[in-house]
């Protein structure tokens, strides 16, 4: 997780991120207040994770270069249990600066790493694939799910799946206004025994295909609505404590959007952990899942 230093509303990403709310202000003093609130939300979130003994590696961001969305590291890097690291091509130019050598070197220093797959050259031809924002990995069954958008190139996605030996499941998804959903991880998450997904946002001709892939892999399907998705109920991640206890992590806004039956269904399989992330969600257009880049590497 990357602790923010200059978090702010990013106009470059707002072009195709309908989850960001355009602030009515642009004064430096307001940006300072946004940063202070975001930092407090970040620290409170990390404290809750550590309180249940979920191991968290926190990296302090640097003042320069200015990377307003560095709090969402899952978009530019993934790690895999065979030691592979993947670097991803990013849509917004100022987000490409998040791939800081200091962070990559710290990962190499702390964990055993192997092959590097670097896809960043495709930024030059305007082809993008933004990590586990663009797609969802079912690591147990080697299946990857992706809804296509300006930030998720189908060719790059299929190429990566071939390299990682995953089955690619490709579909389209739209919000209630008919806008293409920018990242798959705002409309679905996959846990070990279940998935949470907004099936309503997928066109009818593709909906059953996605459902069948999920149920065929043994997942219980818990559906959410368009309104719940807009409150980040799809942007969740299953994590484990050092003792092996499983948690579904989400924002407090997402949690409070769930109904009693949904909470009960999740609670039968995981404990729920939520934390308020209102400033980060409103200005950044991302939530709890986006803030966590999973480490599947062996520690040195």
C-alpha positions in Angstrom: 0.0 0.0 0.0 1.3 3.5 -0.9 0.8 6.2 1.7 -0.3 9.4 -0.1 1.8 12.6 0.0 0.0 14.7 -2.6 -3.3 12.9 -3.2 -5.8 15.0 -5.2 -8.5 14.9 -7.8 -6.9 13.8 -11.1 -8.4 15.4 -14.2 -6.5 13.1 -16.5 -8.2 10.0 -15.2 -11.7 11.7 -14.9 -12.0 11.5 -18.7 -13.3 8.0 -18.5 -13.7 7.4 -14.7 -17.4 8.1 -14.0 -16.8 7.2 -10.3 -14.8 10.5 -9.7 -16.7 13.5 -8.5 -15.5 16.8 -10.0 -14.8 19.2 -7.1 -16.1 22.7 -7.4 -12.8 24.1 -6.2 -9.3 24.1 -7.4 -7.5 26.1 -4.8 -4.2 24.8 -3.3 -5.6 25.1 0.2 -8.4 22.7 -0.8 -5.9 20.2 -2.2 -4.1 20.3 1.1 -7.3 19.5 3.0 -8.1 16.7 0.6 -4.6 15.3 1.1 -4.9 15.5 4.9 -8.3 13.8 4.9 -7.0 11.1 2.5 -4.0 10.5 4.6 -6.2 10.1 7.7 -8.4 7.6 5.9 -5.4 5.7 4.6 -3.8 5.4 8.1 -7.1 4.3 9.7 -7.6 1.7 7.0 -4.1 0.3 7.5 -4.6 0.3 11.3 -7.8 -1.8 10.9 -6.0 -4.3 8.7 -3.1 -4.7 11.1 -5.4 -4.9 14.1 -6.5 -8.4 12.8 -2.9 -9.3 11.9 -3.2 -8.9 8.2 0.4 -8.2 7.1 0.6 -4.8 5.4 3.7 -3.3 3.7 3.3 0.5 3.6 5.5 2.6 1.3 5.6 6.3 1.8 5.1 8.1 -1.5 7.5 10.9 -2.6 6.7 14.5 -3.2 8.1 14.5 -6.7 7.1 13.5 -9.3 3.6 14.5 -8.4 1.4 11.3 -8.6 -2.1 12.2 -7.3 -3.3 8.6 -7.7 -0.3 6.7 -6.3 -2.7 5.4 -3.5 -3.9 2.9 -6.1 -0.8 0.7 -6.8 -2.7 -2.4 -8.0 -3.1 -0.7 -11.4 0.6 -0.7 -12.3 2.0 -3.9 -10.8 1.0 -7.5 -10.0 3.1 -10.2 -8.5 2.6 -14.0 -8.8 3.6 -17.0 -6.8 6.2 -18.2 -9.3 8.1 -15.0 -8.7 6.8 -13.2 -11.8 6.2 -9.5 -11.7 4.2 -7.6 -14.3 4.3 -3.9 -15.1 1.3 -2.4 -16.8 0.6 0.4 -19.4 -1.4 3.2 -17.9 -4.0 5.5 -19.6 -3.2 8.7 -17.8 0.3 10.1 -18.4 0.7 11.3 -14.8 -0.2 7.8 -13.5 2.8 6.3 -15.4 5.0 8.1 -13.0 3.8 5.9 -10.2 6.1 3.1 -11.4 8.9 4.5 -9.3 12.2 2.7 -9.2 12.3 3.0 -5.4 9.2 0.9 -5.0 10.3 -1.7 -7.5 13.7 -2.0 -5.8 12.1 -2.4 -2.4 10.1 -5.3 -3.7 13.2 -6.9 -5.1 15.0 -6.4 -1.8 12.2 -7.7 0.3 10.9 -10.6 -1.8 12.3 -13.3 -4.1 11.5 -12.2 -7.6 11.9 -14.0 -11.0 10.7 -13.2 -14.5 9.6 -9.6 -15.3 6.8 -9.0 -17.9 7.0 -5.4 -18.9 4.0 -4.2 -21.0 4.6 -0.5 -20.6 5.9 0.0 -24.1 2.3 -0.2 -25.3 1.6 3.2 -23.9 3.4 4.5 -27.0 0.6 3.0 -29.2 -2.2 4.0 -26.8 -3.0 0.4 -25.7 -3.6 0.1 -22.0 -4.1 -2.6 -19.4 -4.3 -1.4 -15.8 -3.5 -4.4 -13.7 -6.1 -5.8 -11.3 -8.2 -2.8 -12.0 -8.6 -3.8 -15.6 -9.1 -7.5 -14.8 -10.0 -9.8 -11.9 -7.8 -12.9 -11.3 -9.2 -16.2 -10.0 -5.8 -17.4 -9.1 -7.0 -20.8 -7.8 -8.7 -21.7 -11.1 -6.4 -19.7 -13.4 -9.3 -17.7 -14.8 -9.1 -13.9 -15.6 -12.2 -11.7 -16.1 -12.1 -8.4 -17.9 -14.7 -5.9 -19.1 -13.4 -3.9 -22.1 -12.9 -0.2 -21.8 -10.5 2.5 -23.0 -8.2 1.3 -20.2 -8.5 -2.4 -21.0 -7.2 -3.5 -24.4 -8.5 -7.0 -25.3 -5.4 -8.0 -27.3 -3.0 -7.1 -24.4 -5.3 -8.9 -21.9 -5.4 -12.1 -24.0 -1.7 -11.9 -24.6 -1.0 -11.6 -20.8 -3.4 -14.5 -20.0 -1.5 -16.7 -22.5 1.8 -15.8 -20.8 0.5 -16.4 -17.3 -1.5 -19.5 -18.5 -4.9 -18.1 -17.5 -8.2 -18.6 -19.3 -9.4 -15.2 -20.5 -13.1 -14.3 -20.0 -13.9 -11.1 -21.9 -17.2 -9.1 -21.8 -18.7 -5.6 -21.8 -20.2 -3.7 -18.9 -22.0 -0.4 -18.6 -23.2 1.8 -15.7 -26.8 3.0 -15.4 -26.0 5.9 -17.7 -24.8 3.6 -20.5 -21.1 4.5 -20.0 -18.5 1.8 -20.3 -17.3 0.8 -16.8 -13.6 1.9 -16.7 -12.3 -1.0 -14.5 -13.6 -4.5 -13.9 -12.8 -4.3 -10.2 -15.6 -1.8 -9.6 -18.3 -4.2 -10.8 -17.0 -7.6 -9.4 -14.6 -9.3 -7.0 -13.7 -13.0 -6.8 -13.0 -14.7 -3.5 -12.0 -18.4 -2.8 -15.6 -19.7 -2.6 -17.8 -16.9 -4.0 -18.0 -13.9 -6.2 -19.7 -10.5 -5.8 -20.8 -9.1 -9.1 -23.1 -6.6 -10.8 -24.6 -8.8 -13.5 -27.1 -6.1 -14.4 -24.3 -4.0 -16.0 -23.4 -6.8 -18.5 -25.4 -7.0 -21.7 -27.9 -9.9 -21.8 -26.1 -11.7 -24.6 -22.9 -11.9 -22.4 -24.4 -12.2 -18.9 -25.1 -15.9 -18.8 -21.7 -16.7 -20.2 -20.1 -14.8 -17.3 -22.4 -16.4 -14.8 -21.7 -19.9 -16.1 -17.9 -19.3 -15.9 -18.3 -18.3 -12.3 -20.6 -21.1 -11.2 -18.6 -23.6 -13.3 -15.5 -22.8 -11.3 -17.4 -23.5 -8.1 -18.2 -20.0 -7.0 -21.4 -18.9 -5.2 -22.7 -15.8 -7.0 -23.8 -12.9 -4.8 -25.3 -10.2 -7.0 -25.2 -6.4 -6.4 -27.2 -3.6 -8.1 -26.1 -0.7 -10.2 -26.7 1.6 -7.3 -24.6 -0.6 -5.0 -21.8 -0.7 -7.6 -21.9 3.1 -7.7 -21.2 3.0 -4.0 -18.2 0.8 -4.5 -19.8 -2.5 -3.4 -17.9 -4.3 -6.2 -14.6 -2.9 -5.2 -13.7 -5.5 -2.5 -10.8 -7.8 -1.9 -10.5 -11.1 0.1 -7.4 -11.1 2.3 -6.0 -13.4 5.0 -4.4 -12.9 8.4 -1.2 -14.5 9.5 -3.4 -17.1 11.3 -5.2 -17.9 8.1 -8.5 -16.1 8.9 -10.2 -14.7 5.8 -11.7 -11.3 5.5 -13.6 -9.4 2.8 -12.3 -5.9 2.9 -14.3 -2.9 1.6 -15.1 0.7 2.3 -17.7 1.7 4.9 -19.8 3.3 2.0 -19.8 -0.1 0.3 -20.7 -2.0 3.5 -23.6 0.3 4.3 -25.0 -0.1 0.7 -25.4 -3.9 1.3 -28.7 -5.4 2.3 -29.2 -7.9 5.2 -29.2 -10.9 2.9 -26.0 -9.9 1.2 -24.2 -9.3 4.5 -25.4 -12.7 5.8 -24.3 -14.5 2.6 -20.8 -12.9 2.9 -20.6 -13.5 6.6 -21.2 -17.2 6.2 -17.8 -17.4 4.4 -15.8 -14.4 5.5 -15.5 -11.8 8.2 -16.2 -8.3 6.9 -13.7 -5.5 7.5 -14.7 -2.0 6.4 -13.2 1.4 6.8 -14.4 4.9 5.8 -12.7 6.1 2.6 -15.1 8.8 1.5 -12.5 11.4 0.4 -10.4 8.8 -1.5 -13.5 7.4 -3.2 -14.9 10.8 -4.2 -11.7 12.4 -5.5 -9.9 9.3 -6.8 -12.8 7.2 -8.1 -11.4 4.1 -6.5 -11.9 2.3 -3.2 -10.5 -0.3 -0.8 -9.6 -2.9 -3.4 -7.7 -0.4 -5.5 -5.6 0.6 -2.5 -4.2 -2.9 -2.0 -1.6 -4.6 -4.3 -1.4 -8.2 -3.3 2.1 -9.7 -2.8 2.3 -13.3 -3.8 6.1 -13.5 -3.6 8.2 -15.4 -1.1 9.9 -13.2 1.5 13.7 -13.2 1.5 
